[in-house]
């Protein structure tokens, strides 16, 4: 966790979610690629889904806030 005067910059990628796990994995892969570049623009990169996959948007927001 960063100091209060220098907050963590988080990016939450939100996708609809799919019954096709390979489609959900595409978003997870994009998240991992952006996470590998973290510190360039964002300190924390995560993904979340509207439905049909996890984590939910609410969970993703909570994870970002916790970081």
TABEL-V966562 format. One record per pair of residues at least 12 apart in sequence whose ideal C-beta (glycine too) atoms are under 6 Angstrom apart, sorted by sequence separation. I is the first residue (numbers start at 1). GAP is how many residues later the second one is. D is the distance in whole Angstrom. If there is no record, write none. Layout:
I GAP D
I GAP D
This chain:
15 12 4
48 12 3
31 14 6
46 14 5
31 16 4
46 17 6
13 18 6
27 20 5
44 23 5
24 29 4
11 31 4
17 32 4
9 33 5
17 33 5
19 33 6
9 34 5
10 34 4
11 34 5
12 34 5
13 34 4
14 34 5
15 34 6
16 34 5
17 34 5
18 34 6
8 35 5
17 35 4
8 36 6
12 36 6
17 36 4
14 43 6
12 48 5
12 52 5
10 54 4
8 59 6
